Amino acid sequence: MLKWAIVFAVVALIAGALGFGGIAGAAAGVAKILFFLFAVGFVIFLALGVMAGRKITGN
């Protein structure tokens, strides 16, 4: 998911540099959504990993 966010961000930068404002705005919006979904998923899986690690070690 992070890979696609980066791809859309690059597309937005290139489109913006070439003067395609509508496409650049849309690509930037998609990149933002994908990045925040990635960040939320990362935090959730990080918390699950910490909790699982505590159960395995017994702390």
NORSUL-V663504 format. One record per backbone hydrogen bond with DSSP energy under -1.0 kcal/mol. CO is the residue of the C=O (numbers start at 0). NH is the residue of the N-H. E is the energy in kcal/mol with one decimal. If there is no record, write none. Layout:
CO & NH & E
CO & NH & E
This chain:
0 & 4 & -2.0
1 & 5 & -2.2
2 & 6 & -2.2
3 & 7 & -2.6
4 & 8 & -2.0
5 & 9 & -2.4
6 & 10 & -2.4
7 & 11 & -2.4
8 & 12 & -2.2
9 & 13 & -2.6
10 & 14 & -2.9
11 & 15 & -2.5
12 & 16 & -2.2
13 & 17 & -1.7
14 & 19 & -2.8
18 & 20 & -1.4
19 & 23 & -2.2
20 & 24 & -2.5
21 & 25 & -2.1
22 & 26 & -2.6
23 & 27 & -2.3
24 & 28 & -2.1
25 & 29 & -2.2
26 & 30 & -2.4
27 & 31 & -2.2
28 & 32 & -2.2
29 & 33 & -2.6
30 & 34 & -2.3
31 & 35 & -2.5
32 & 36 & -2.3
33 & 37 & -2.3
34 & 38 & -2.6
35 & 39 & -2.4
36 & 40 & -2.4
37 & 41 & -2.6
38 & 42 & -2.2
39 & 43 & -2.3
40 & 44 & -2.6
41 & 45 & -2.2
42 & 46 & -2.3
43 & 47 & -2.3
44 & 48 & -2.2
45 & 49 & -2.1
46 & 50 & -2.4
47 & 51 & -2.4
48 & 52 & -2.4
49 & 53 & -1.9
50 & 54 & -1.8
51 & 55 & -2.2
52 & 56 & -2.2
53 & 57 & -1.6
53 & 58 & -1.1
